[in-house]
């Protein structure tokens, strides 16, 4: 099948190029053919080692091809790699200069998530999961074994015609099919209250994209009208699975089908030799329809199927629709020799015209005349306007100064923080007075203002929004400093260092994130020792600190105010519980590497040695401001032993040695081996259990992302011929 794809692509382009003559005197033909034999031995997680590689079966024979034909009239390029594997890629480009151009491609991408996952369910890979017996077996050795992985196949073509110059036509089509199994979580509170289960969900997506553009390109005017259409379809809209405690079916929804259209216009006008205006306008619409007949509501421990209770929903079908407007205007100018200027303005707005479905909360049903609380889905919309100016100055003594100011106003249909506005100031100074030295410094300041919660938000959730601020929209101040120097003192020596510091504060936040600080340092260099060797090395360091202050309270205490005295009722009479706590999250990462090329036989035999190491250490420091709350949590708990030292920790090291033998300018042999170790530790995955809990609250996991550590050895031999 793979060779058929390759041959098909070649035949298509040869049909488009009837005038190609491979023996023309003014033509050139060149290419490259390579093949690599790879053997891998993995102890541990094969999925993590080969996350985006098709090497889970111990290696293989990989090949690639490159061909290029060119003459005064025509050109043709072909590339193929990983032929026959789930990472294969084919590209074919060709055309006639000034007349037309065609691009075709086909590729596959695999994503290995977990091999040898386990589930008590049968029917894995379908949209109906069931088990044998009255309840799932807790003996995991009897569970079904499968792999969490997805495979994506993309096919596309782009064709541009310039025969009617200055007019042109450009159109493209692309199709993507994605299949496999992905993990999803479900709280089976419908038929099995209080249980969590991890489910293997089928993935059978198809996305088709079509784009067309017709334009006019001749100085001083460029104008084009374009249209884009995308269709997404999913074979399975609902995943049915047998409840943990009963033979009834629970359901969870999967991605719905949707359609997207966009009509756009873009234009550029050269007003003068030094000034140009660019305009872009588009309108788009996204639509999706979904059947709600399989939705459920729970009253006590009884499942209410909405098919049997038609009054529970105002409609059993949901029609989603969103309209989008997008405008962009840019003016670039070079009014004087030492100044480059850019002014821009953009506007983006959505209008949500989806259905609003009203549902009855049957948990609060009292009488037939008073059916309980009504809930209606909200329709989220937002508009964003941005304007700014960028100025670049060529200063005396080879200095360059870039300064900018950008302003953004964002309005959203959101009750907690409905409006934000950003002022962003930035400056960068460079000097290129010497070819051997390139220093650069920059500074950026973001000042974000945020509107307060709406009256509706202040009445909901016991007034939580008066205190809690979501960091994505809260008022903030961010300062970013950068400095870098590239130094080339000798022809055989290059050095560089770069540093970045970012400090973010949320001054109006009482409950939520207060601050986030980041430090980054990069050092790199290379030195050639005559014609005998070359050494390259690097060192990177990143430190991230985040501080969050929060409060716990329940529906009985109804006390979100962190300034009220903290209290915990240990007697359990009223259940009133409220206390403050915080979290200081630290993430320290450093990595380094060194590479050495030894020219054992100059221009013929080279030994390449490479070692890389990365270490990331996360730590979650928790503090309870109430010892009574700690004691209630665990009599042995204190603010020292509740911390999480294993928070997304990992170490990875790799050593590779390679012999490169250039038999001739056209034929090169390469052989070598690589040794890699990856160790991961996180509180959520350490001491992994497929089944945990007791009594009526037994939970089932399937092993997704579990045990990712591995040791791997790889041996390889490659041959490459150029012509």
N, C-alpha and C positions, 0 to 999 in steps of 0.2 A: 504493500500500500504506500509506503514511504517513497519508494523509487517511482511509483506511479505519480505521486504528487510532484516530485522533482521533474520528471519527464513532461508532465502536463504543463508546468510553468515554462519550461523551455520551448515547447511547441507553440504556446500562446505568443510568446515574444517574437519568435521567429516568423510567425504569421504577421505580426505587426511591423516587421522589418524586412519586407521583401527585397529591398535593395542591398542588403548586407552582402559583401563579398570578402570572405576571410583572406583571399589571396591578393587583395588590392595592394599596390606598391606603397601607398601612404597609410596603411593600416598597421596597428600594433595589437598583438595578442599576448597576454601574460596570465599566469595563474599560479595556484599553489594547492598542493594536495597533502594532507596530513592524516596520520592515523596514530592512535594512542591505545596501548593495552594497559589496563589498570586493574590491580588486584587489591582489595581492601579486606581488612580483618578488624571488626568492631566488637568490642566487649562493652556492653551497655546499650544505651539508646541509639539504635540505628537511625531512627527517625530524626533525632536532633542532629546527628552527624551529617546526614544527607538530607537536610530539611528542604532544600531546593535542588537536589541532585537525584538522578536516577541511578543510585549506586547502592541501594539497600540490599541487593542480592550478591554483594561481594565483588563488584567491579564490572568490567566489560571491555569491549573493543569499540572505541569512539573514533569517528572520522570526521573530517571537514574538507570542504572544497571551496576554492575561490577562483573565479574566471573573470577576465576583463578584456573586452574587445573594443577597439576605438579606431575610427578613421575620420576624415574631414566631415562626413555627413552623419554617421551613426555612432551610437555607443551601446554597449551591452555589458551588464555586470550581473554575476550570479554568485551567491554565497550559500553554503549549506554546512551545518554543524550538528554534532551529536545525532547523526543519521540513524534512524531506527529506534531511538530512545524517547522517553517522555519529556525530554528537554530539547528536542530537535528544533532547528530553526532553518527556514529557507527564505531567501530574499532574491528577487529578480527585478532588476531595473534596466530600462533601455528606452531608446527613442531616437528621434531624428532632430538634430540641433535646429532650434528655431521653429520647429513644426509641431512635435508632440513628444510626450514622455509618459511612460507607463511604469508603475511600480506594483509588484505583486509580492505577497508574503504569506507564509504559513509558519506557525510556531506552536510549541506545546510547553507548558510550564507545570511542574508538579510541586505540590506543597505537602510534604510528609509531616504530620503532626504527632502521631503516636502509633507505633506498631504494637501488635499483640494487646490491644485494649480488650476489656471483658465486659459482658453485659448478661444479665439473666434473661433478657428478651430474645425471642426468635423473630424472624422477619427483618433483620438488620439490613438496611439498604433500601427498604420500602417505606411507605408512609403508614404502616400498621405494625405495631409491636405488641407481642403477647408472650406470656410465659406459661409454663406447665405447672399445674397444681393450684392450691388455694391462695398461695402467696409466693413471691419470688424466693428462690433458694438462696440461703446465706452461705452456702458452700461455693466459693468462687471458683474452685477447680472444675465445677460442672458448668460454668458459664460459657457462653459462646465467645470465641476469640475472633477479632476483626481488627482492621487498621483504620485509624482516623487519617484521611488524606483526601486531597482534592486534585483534580487534573483540569487544566484549562487549555483549550484548543482555540487558536485564533487564525482566521483567514481573512485576507483583505486585498483590495485592489484600489489603486488611485490612477486616474488617467487625466492628463492635461493636454489640451489642444491649443496651439498658438498660430494656426494656419492663417487666421484673419487678423494678424497683428495690426493694430495694438489691442484688439479684442482677444480674449481668451476664455476658454471653458475648462473648468476643473471639477471632476466629480470622483467620489470614492465610496466604497462599500466595505463594511467590516462585519464579521460575525464571530461571536465568541460563545463557545459551549463549555460550561463548567459542570463537572460531575464529581461525586464522591460522597463522603460522610463527614459531617462536622458535629462536634459536641454542643448540646444546648442543655440548659438547666431548667427544671420545672419544679415548682412547689405544688405538689399534688394535693392542694387543699380542697379540690372539688369532691372527689370520692374518697380521698385519704387525707384528712386534715392533719397538718403538722409534719408532713414528710417531704423530703427533698430527694430528687432523683436526677441523675445525669443520663441524658438520652442520646443515642446516635441518630441524628437527623439526616435524611437524604438530601443531597444537593444535586439538582438537575436543572440548571439555569441555562437560558439561551438569551443572548443579547445581540440584536442586529442594529447596526448604525449605518445611516446613509447621509452623505453630504454632497451638496452641489453648489457651485459658484460660477457666476458669469461676471466678467469684469472688463474694465478698460484701463490700460496702463501705458500712458505716454506723457512725458513731461510737458507741462507741470502738473498734470492731473492724474490721479488714480482713483477709481471708483469700482465697487464690486457689490453685488447682491448675492447673498448666500442663504441656503436653507439647510436645516439639519433635522433629522428624524431618528429617534431611538426607540426600540421596542424591547422590553424585558419580559420574559415569560418564565414561569416556574411550573414544572410538572406537578408539584405537590404543594397545595396551599395550606393543608392541615396535616399535622402529625397525630395519628390516633395511637394511644398506648393503653394497655390494660392497667388499671389502677393497682396500686401496691397491695391494697387490702381487700379488694372486691373484684368480681369479674366484670364490673362496669368499665366502659371506656372513658378515659380522660382525653382531652385534646389540648394541643397548643398550636398556635398559628405560625405559619412560615411566610416567607417573603411573597407578597402579592404581585401579580402582573402589573405593568405600568407602561405608559406611552409618554414620549416627550417630543415636542416640536419646538423649533426655534427658527425665526426669520430675522435676518440681520442685514445691515447695510454698513459698509465702511468706505471711507474716502480719505484722500490725502491731497492737499493742494500746496504747491510751492509758490508762496506769495512773492518771494524774492530769492535771490541766490542764498540768502542767509536765514530765511524764515519759512517754516512749514507748519501747516495746520492738519491735524488728524482728527477724524470724527468716526465714532462707532456707535451704532444704534441697533438694538435687538429687542424683540418681544418673543416670549416663550410660554409654553403651557405644558404642564405635567398632569396626567390623569391616571387614576387607578380605581378599579372597582373591586369590592370584596364582599363575599357572602358571609353574613353574620349568623347564619342558621345554626352553626355548631358552637355558639357561645353559651356559657353556663353562668348561673349565679348560685350562691350557696346561702341557704337559710338554716342556721344551726348545723346539723350534720346531714341535712337532706339536700340532695342536688335537685335544682329546678332547671329543667331543660326549657330553654326559651321557646322551643317549638310547641311545648305544652302550655306555655304562659305567654301568649302573644302580646299581652298588655305590658310585659316587662320592658320591651323595647319599642320605641316609636317607629322603627323600621328594621327589617331583618337584612337589609342590604346597605352597604356604604359606598357612596360615590365620591371619590376624592378628586379635587381639581385645584391646581394652583397656577396662577398667571404671574409672569415675571417680566419686568421692564428693566432694561439696562442701557445706560447712556454713558459715553465717554468722549471727552474733548481734550486734546493736547496741542499746545503751541510750543514749538521749539525754535529758538532763534540764536544767532551769533551776531549781535548788533555791532560789536567791536571785537578786535582781534583777541583781547584778553578775557572775554566773557562769553560763556555759554549759558543760556537760560531755557528753562522749561516750566511752563505753567500748565496745570491740568485740573480737570474737574470730572468726577464720576458720580453717577446716581444709580442705585439699585433698589428696586421695590418689588415686594411680593403681595399678591392679593389671593387669599385663601377662600375659594368658593366651594369648599367641600361640604358634604352633608353634616348636619349636627343631629346626633342621635341622642334621644333622651331615654335613660334607663332608670328603673326603680330599684333602690337598695332594699332587697327583700329581707336583709338582716334587721331592718328597722320597721318592718311591716307590723302594724298594730291592728287595724280594722280594714274592712273592705273600702270604707269611705275615706280612710286615711292610710293610703298604701305605703307610706314611708318617705324617705328623702329621695328627691329626684336629682340625677346627675346628667349633665350634658357635656359632651366633649368640646373642649375649647378649640378655636381655630387660630393657629399661630401665624402671625405676619410680622414682617419687619421692613424698614426702609433705611438705607444707608447712603449718606451723601459725603463725598470726600473731595477736598480741594487743596491745592498746594502749589508751592513754587520751589524749584531747584536751581541753584546758581553755582556755576563753576568758574573760578578765577585763576588765570595764569599770572602768577605774581613774579616779581624780580627774583633773581638768584635761583631759578629752577624750582620754585615752590608752587604747589597747586592747592587751592583751597576750595572745597565744596561745602556749601551750606544749604539747608533746606528747612522748610516749614510745611507741615501737613496738618490739616484739620478734618476730623471725621465726626459726623453727627449720626447716631444710631437710635432709632425708635423701634420698639418691639411690643407686641401684644403680650406682655408678661407682667404679672402683678407685683412681683417682688422688687424688680429694678426695671422699670419700663423704658428708661432713656439713659444713654451715656454719650459723652462727647470727649473726644481725644484731641489734645494738642501735642504734636510731636515736633521737637526741634533737634536738628542734627548738624554736625560739622565734622569734616575730615580734612587733615592737612598732610600732604605728601611732598617729598623732596626727591628729585632725580638729578641732582647735580653731578653725581658720580655714577658711572656704570657699575661699579663694584659695591654700591651701597644704596638700598632702597628702604628708607624708614617711612612709617606711616602711623598716625595717631587719629583717633576719632572719638566722638562723644555723641550720645543720643539721650534725650530726655522725653519721657512720656508722662503727661499729666492727664488723668482721666477723671472727669466729673460724672457723677451718677445721680439720677433722680431717686427720690425716696419711694417707699412702697405705696401702692394705691390704697384707698380706703377699704376695698374688698380684701386686700392682702392683710391689712391690720386686723380684720375681723375673723379671718380664717386661722386655723392651726394655733388657736389660743394666743395669737399675737406674736408668733415666732418671728415673722418678717420684720418686726421692729428691731430685733437684735441680730438675727442671722443674716449674713451677707454672702451670697455666692461669689467666689473669687473671679469667675469668668466675666462678671459685669460690675463688680464693686468698685468704688472709687479707689484709685491707686496712683502711685508715683513710682516710676521706674527710671533708673539711671544706668546707662550702659557705657563702659569705657573699654576701648580697644587700642592696642599698640602692637606693632610688629616691625621687625627689621630683617631684611634679607641681605646677606653679606657675601660677596664673591671676591675675596682678597687675592686669590690665585686662580689660574685657569683650571687647576685640579682640585680646588677646595671651594665648597659652598656651605654656608651656615645660615640658619634662620631661627628666629624665636618670635612667638606671638603670645599675647596675653589678653584675656577678656574678663571683665568683672561686671556683673549685673546685680543690682539691688532693687528689689520691689517691696514696697510697703503699702498696706491697706489701712489708711488712717481712720476711716469711719467704721471699720469692722469691729464689732464687739464679739460676736460669735462667728467663727469661721477662720479663714487663713489670715494671719497678721503680716507675715513677711516671707520672702523667698530670696535667697542669696546664691549666686553662682560664681565660681572661680574656675577659669580654664587656662592652662599653660601648655604650649606646644613648643618643643625644641627639636630641631632636625638638622642634619648635615651629611655631607659626603666628601670623601677624600680619595683621590686616585694616586696610588703609589707607583709612579712611573708607568711602564707598560706591563707591570707584573701583577697588580692587584688593585681593587677598589673596595672601600668599605663605606657603607651607609648605615645611619642609625637615627632613631627618633625616640622621643619620650613625651608622653601626653599625660596631663593630670587634670581631673575635673572634680570639683567639690560642690555639692548642692545641699543647702540647709533650708528646711521649711518649718515654720512654726504655726500651729493651729490651736486656737482656744475654743472649747466647746462646753456644752452643758447637757446633762441628762435630766429628763423629767418624764413623767408619765401622764396619762389622761386623767388620773385622779388628782395628782398634785397640781397640774396645770400651771406650772411655775417656770416659764422660760427666762425670767429676769435673772441674769447672772449676778446682779448687785443685791438681790435678796439673800438673807442668810441661808447657806446651804444646810439642808437637813435630810436625814434618812430615818424613816420609821422602821426600827429593827423588830418591832413586835408583830408586824404584819397585820395590824388591826385595820387600818384604813388604806394601807398600801401607798401612802404618800411618800414619794421618793424624788429628790432633786439634789443635784450636786454638780459642781464645775470640775472639768478635767481638761488637760491639754496634751498635745502631741508634738514632739520635736523630732522631725524625720531628717536623718542625715544619709547622704549617699556619696561615698568617696570612691573614685575610680582612677586607677593609673594604669598605663600600658607603656611598654617599650619594646623595641625591636632592633636587631642588628643584622646586617647582611654583609657577606664577604664574597667577592668574586676573585678567584685565583686563576690567572691566565697561565696554566701549566704549559701549554704550547700556544703562544700568541696567535690569535686569529684562527686557531684550530681546535684546541681543547681547553675548556674552562670548567672549573669546579666552583659551583655556587652554593654557599651555606647561608641559611636564613633561620633566625630564631625570633619568635614573637611571643609576648606574654601580656595578659590583661587580667587585672584583679579589680573586682567591684565589691564593695562592702557597704551594705545598707543597715541602718540601725534605727529602730522606732522606740523613742524614749517617751513612755507614758507617765503622766502624773495625775493622781486623784487628789483633789483638794479636800477630801473628806475621808478620814481614816475609818469612820463608821461604814462608808460605802465600800471601802476595800475589804473590811472585815465581813460584811454581808456577802460580798462576792466570793471570798475564800478566807477563812480564819487565818491562814498562813500567808496571805498576800500582803505585800508592802510595795512602796514605790520603787524599790530596787529590783524585786524579782518579777514584776509584771511587764518589764520591757521586752522588746523583741530584737535580740541581736542578729538573728538570722532573718533578714528582711531583703529578699532578692539579692542574695550574695552569689557570686560566681567567679570562677578562675578558669582561664583557658591558656594553654601553652601549646606551641607548635614548633617543631624543628624539621627542617627540610634540607636535604643535600641533593644536588643535581649535577650530573656530568653532561656537558654540552659538547658534542663532537661535530665540527663542521668538516665533513669529508670533502666538500667542495662548496663553491658559492651557492650551488643549487640544492645540495643534499645535506641535511642536518639530522643527526641522531641525538636523542636526549634520553637519559635514564637516571633514576634516582628513587628516593623513598622519603616519606613524610611520616612523622609521629606526632600525634595530637592527643591532648587530654583536656576534657571539659568537666568541671565539677560545679554543681549547682546546689544551693541550700536556701530553703525558704520555709518559714513556719507553716505555710499552707500546704506544702508538699512533703515535708519531712515526715518519716514514719507513716507513709501513705496507707490508708485503709480503704478498701472497697466498700465495706459495710461498717457503719458505726451508729451509735445510739442504742436505745433500749426501750422496752415496753411498746407503746404505740407510736413512738417516734424513731423508727428505724430509717436510716438514709442509705441510699445506694449510689456509689460512684462507679465510673467505668474505666478510670485510669487515664483520662485525657490529660496530657502534659505531665504525667507522673514520671518520676525517675529519669530525668533528662541527661544525667551524667554519662560519660563514656570515655573509653580509651580506644584509639584507632591507629592502625598502621596501614600505610598505603605504599605500594610499589608501582612504578610506572615505567613504560618504555614507549617513546614516540619517535616517529620518522616523518620528516617533512621534506617535500620536494618542490622547488620553485622553478618556473620556466617563463 
